[in-house]
Amino acid sequence: MESAAQFILPALPYADNALEPVISANTISFHYGKHHKGYIDNLNKLTAGTEFLGLPLEKIIMGTSGKAEKTAIFNNAAQAWNHAFYWNSLAPKGKGEPPTALKKMIENSFKTVDECKKELASAATTRFGSGWAWLVLDGEKLKVVNTSNAETPLTMGVKPLLTIDVWEHAYYLDYQNRRVDYVNAILDKRINWNFAAENIGL
């Protein structure tokens, strides 16, 4: 008798149509229901009978990062983690000002919230090929970074606060090749500043 799968696709934090019109239910059905689920399913196969069985995603990511023979496990673990983080980085009512304490940190690091959004947009739109744009906490300062493919700030010694997925499957059904429009729509209407604040403990 097979044991239950170690990793389970986490529930979306909202209904699959809750991000419309910025992200359609159709995109969610493919992105969450096929891509994200695929990483979970692959990870369960790849970690069966290994030393990674029973470990949290973060430990698997740190334990496989940079190890050529563990690339497949890293890619699927990191993508499973990145996607769960991405869904929480979005909110049906995401427009508006960050919470006061986070806004103060943003202003200390970027001068204005708009400048922070501009840096996030630039990181997302200039990432060549597939990847992610992130708002991170580096020591006492907030920074914007981008990563390629499955890479994640977890391996960079900084704390991720928010992310925008810029793999084509995140936006192509709704925006085709207009990545800039997708990124700007998220930053203007769906970014979850409260999630970022929670990740700092504010």
TIMARPA-273771 format. One record per residue: residue in three letters; z, y, x of N, C-alpha, C in turn. Coordinates in steps of 0.2 Angstrom, whole numbers, plus 5000, padded with zeros to 4 digits. Layout:
alaZYXZYXZYX...
***
This chain:
met500049945004500050005000500050065004glu499550115003499550175007500050225005ser500350255011500850305009500550365007ala500950415003500650475000500450515006ala499950565004499650605009500250655012gln500150665018500650705021500650775019phe500050805019499850875017499550875010ile499750925007499550935000499251004999leu498751014996498451074994498951114991pro499151174994499651214990499351254984ala499651264979499451294973499251364974leu498751394971498551464972499151504969pro499251564971499751604969499551644962tyr498951624960498751664954498151614951ala497951634945497451604942496751604946asp496351564945495651564949495251624947asn495351654941494951714940495351774940ala495951774943496351834944496151884949leu495651874953495451914958494751954956glu494551934950493851964948494052034947pro493452074948492852064950492752054957val493252074961493152074968492952004971ile493351954969493151884971493151844964ser492551814963492451774957492851704957ala492951684950493151614950492751564953asn492051574953491551534956491751524963thr491851584966491951584974492651544975ile493151554971493751524972493651444971ser493251424966493251354965492951324971phe492451354974492151324981492651334987his492851394987493251414993493951374994tyr494251374988494951344988494851264986gly494451254981494351184978493951134983lys493551164987493151124992493351134999his493251195001493351215008494151205010his494551235007495251225009495551155008lys495351125002495551055001495251015006gly494651025008494350985014494750985020tyr494951045022495351045028496051005027ile496351005021496950965020496750895020asp496250875017496050805017495850775024asn495450815028495350795035495950795039leu496450835038497050835042497450775041asn497450755034497850695033497550635036lys496850625037496550575040496650575047leu496550635050496650645058497350635060thr497850645056498550645059498850575057ala498550535053498850475051498950425057gly499550405058499750365063499850395070thr499850465070499950505076500650535077glu500750565083501450595084501450665079phe500950685076500950745072501150725065leu501150665063501350645056502050675055gly502150705049502750735047502950805050leu502550825054502650895057502450955052pro502751005052502451065049501851095052leu501351125048500751145051500851185057glu501351235057501451275063501551235069lys501951185069502051145075501451105077ile501051085072500451045074499951095077ile499851155075499451205078499651225085met500251235086500551255093500451195097gly500551135095500551075099499751045101thr499251075097498651055098498151115101ser498451175101498051235103497851225111gly497151235112496951235119496851165122lys496951115118496951045120496251015118ala495751005122495150985120495150925116glu495550875118495550805114495850815107lys496150875106496550885100496150935095thr495550955097495251005094495150995086ala494950935084494850925077495450935073ile496050905076496650915073496850995072phe496751025078496951095078496551135073asn495851125073495451155068495651155061asn495751085059495951075052496651105050ala497151095055497751115054497751195053ala497451225058497451305058497051325052gln496551295050496151315044496551305038ala496951255037497351245031497851295031trp498151315037498751365037498351435036asn497851455039497551515038497351525031his497051475027496851485021497451495016ala497951455017498551475013498851545014phe498851565020499051635021498551685018tyr497951675018497451715015497551725008trp497651665004497751674997498351714996asn498851715000499451754999499351825001ser498851835005498651905007498351945002leu498151914997497751944991498251944985ala498051994981498452004974498052024969pro498152004963497752034957497752104956lys498352134958498452204958498652234965gly498152224969498352234976498252304978lys497952344974497752414977498452454976gly498452514980499052554980499352554986glu499952594987500252604993500752544995pro500752535002501252485004501952505002pro502452455002503152475001503352525006thr503852565004504052625009504252605016ala504552555017504752535024504152505028leu503752475025503052455028502652515029lys502652555024502152615025502452655031lys503052665032503352695038503152665045met503152595045502952555051502152565052ile501752565047501052575047500952645050glu501252695048501152765050501452775057asn501952735059502152745066501652705071ser501252655068500752625072500052645072phe499852675066499152695065499052765063lys499652805062499652875059499652875052thr499152835049499052835041498852765039val499052755032498852695029498052685029asp497752745028496952735028496752715035glu497052745041496852725047496952645049cys497452625046497652555046497052515043lys496852535037496352505033495652505037lys495552565040494952565044494952515049glu495452515053495552465058495452395056leu495752375050495652305048494952295046ala494652345042493952345040493452335046ser493552365052493152365058493252295061ala493852265061494052205064493652145060ala493652155054493352105049492552115050thr492252175050491552175050491252165056thr491652175062491352175068491452105071arg491852055068491951985070491251955070phe490951935075490251905075490351835073gly489951815068490051745066490651735061ser490951675061491551655057492151675060gly492651695056493351715059493751745054trp494251785056494751815052494951885055ala495151925051495451995053496151995051trp496652015055497352005054497752075056leu498252085051498752135053499352095056val499552115062500052075065500652125067leu501252095068501752125071501852105079asp501752155083501752135090502352175093gly502952145094503552175096503752225090glu503852285091504052335086503452365083lys502852355086502252385083501752345079leu501452375074500952335070500252345074lys499852295074499152295077498652255073val498052275074497552235070497152195076val497052135074496652085079496152045075asn495652015078495251965074495251905078thr495151855075495051785078494451755076ser494151705080493551675079493751605076asn493251575071493351515069493951495066ala494351445069495051425066495551465070glu495451505075495951525079496451575074thr497051575076497551605073498051645077pro498351705075498851735079499451695081leu499551645077500151605079500151575086thr499651575089499551555096499551605101met499651675098499551735103500251765104gly500751735101501451765102501551825098val501151835093501251895088501351865081lys501651905076501751875070501251905065pro500851855061500351875056500751905050leu500451955047500651985041500251985036leu499551995037499051985032498451965035thr497951935031497351915034496751925029ile496151935032495551935028495051885031asp494851835027494351785029493651815029val493351805035492651825035492151775037trp492351715036491851655035491451675029glu490751655030490351665025490551635018his490851575018490951545012491551585008ala491851635011492351675008492051725003tyr491351745005491051795001490351794999tyr490051735001489251735001489051734993leu489451694989489151684982489251754979asp489651794980489751854977489451914980tyr489351914987489151974990488451954995gln488251894995487751875000487951895007asn487451935010487551955017487952025017arg488252045012488552115012489352105013arg489452085020490152075022490552135021val490252195023490652265022490852275015asp490452265010490652275003491252235001tyr491252165003491752125002492452145005val492352165012492952185015493252245012asn492852295011493052355008493352345001ala493052304997493352284990494052254991ile494152214995494852184996495352234998leu495152275003495652325006495752385001asp495252394996495352444991495752424985lys495652354983495852334977496252264977arg496252234982496652164982497152144987ile497152194992497652174998498352174996asn498752124998499452114996499952145001trp500052215001500552245005501252215005asn501452194999502052164998502152105002phe501652065002501652005006501752015014ala501452065016501552095023502252115024ala502552155019503252175020503752115020glu503552065016504052005016503951965022asn503451965026503351935032503751965038ile503852025037504352065042505052055040gly505152045033505852045031506052105028leu505552145026505752215023505952215016
***
